[in-house]
Amino acid sequence: MSRIGKREIELPSGVSVEVAPEAVTVKGPKGQLATPTHPKIEYTVETGKVHVTRVDDTRLARAQHGLRRTLLANLVEGVSKGFSKTLEVIGVGYKVSTTGNTVSLAVGYSHPVDFKLPAGIEAKVEGNKLTLSGIDKVLLGETAARIRRVRPPEPFKGKGIKYETETIRRKAGKSGGKK
C-alpha cells in the first residue's frame, strides 16, 4: 500500500472539492484548479477531508495512487495558501526588473532578455532576488526553471541565475591545480 496514497487530505476552511468523471476541481479563496482523474483511482469527499483509494491492486493502480493523491494535495495547498519560488541573479552588472507581466534580465548578453510570464504567475523584485508566486505548483516550477535556463550558474565564478536554496559546486579553475 502506498504510504503517501493512503494519507487523507485535510481541506482548509473555504476550500471545496468536486469530483467529476474526467477531472477533480478544487475551489478556494485564491482561485480554482483542476487535475485529471484516472480510471484506477477513486476519490471520496467527506466533510473536511478527501480520501484517495485505488480500484484494484494492479501495477498501474499502485503507480497512480500516490501520484494522484499528491497532485490533489498540491491543488488544495495552492488554492488556500499559494506557492512561491525565489531566484537570485548573481554577477557583476547582472540585474533583474519587472514591468507588468514581463521580467527583464540583464545577465551578460549584448541585450536584455525579456521573459513573458504566463497567466497566473506574479513576479516581485527585491534587489537581485526575483520572487515568483502563483497557485499552480507545476506552472510555477516550470516558469522558474525556464528563467533559470536563460543563464544557469557556472561553477568557476558562480555567476548566473540560481534558486535561493541551491548550492553551486565550485571548481578551482586553471591555476588551482598548479600548487
Secondary structure as UniProt FT lines:
FT   TURN            3..6
FT   STRAND          9..10
FT   TURN            13..14
FT   STRAND          16..19
FT   STRAND          23..28
FT   TURN            29..30
FT   STRAND          31..36
FT   TURN            39..40
FT   STRAND          41..46
FT   TURN            47..48
FT   STRAND          49..54
FT   HELIX           59..80
FT   STRAND          83..90
FT   TURN            92..93
FT   STRAND          95..99
FT   TURN            100..101
FT   STRAND          102..106
FT   STRAND          113..116
FT   TURN            119..120
FT   STRAND          121..126
FT   TURN            127..128
FT   STRAND          129..134
FT   HELIX           137..148
FT   TURN            149..150
FT   TURN            155..157
FT   STRAND          160..163
FT   TURN            164..165
FT   HELIX           175..177
//
